[in-house]
């Protein structure tokens, strides 16, 4: 089964520091990986995706993610965190056998403190 | 939330009632999806549709039904057979079937059973 895991329920970072939100995947074949962000009581917003190509993927709002095949990871990163980055972050894997729906991780709550 | 609307924003249901959640998109997307979000569990796929007049069950379809009579509309009915329907429901769409395009999400409907 295609799945992702987010090992941290919450990540706390001081404003201005780099942030990392972790995601590992388990797939058969080539992985198609996504990151989304959710603000309270809102829908999800797309940040970035990895389909193929460069292992470092750049996305919206200054976020990037590094695909690491040997470690089966797709961690989300940002060089300098903002208080406004505080939100719920979801990693997801694409499911070719379900109409290209997404299988989501449980989410990681990011709190950036001033 | 780009071009996808969901209504109502909040919905209260008495036990034994069927309720219908609306999802409309003006993005001319072929594929549409319904997810259910519960705290600490991420998002789970209820139904998906890749084309008008066709839809498929996702992981947790029991107690739900959908229709796709128009390209822009994908309503979800929560029936009385769904034993624990209190949750946040998210509708999404993507450009076309058969590829890993990013999904665009609506703002969600929060359903509460009284």
Interface residues (C-beta under 8 A of the other chain):
Chain A: X9 X32 X34 X36 X41 X42 X43 X44 X45 X46 X49 X51 X90 X94 X95 X98 X99 X100 X101 X102 X103 X104 X105 X106 X107
Chain B: X1 X4 X6 X31 X33 X35 X40 X41 X42 X43 X44 X45 X48 X49 X50 X56 X58 X90 X92 X94 X97 X98 X99 X100 X101 X102 X103 X104 X105 X106 X107 X108 X110
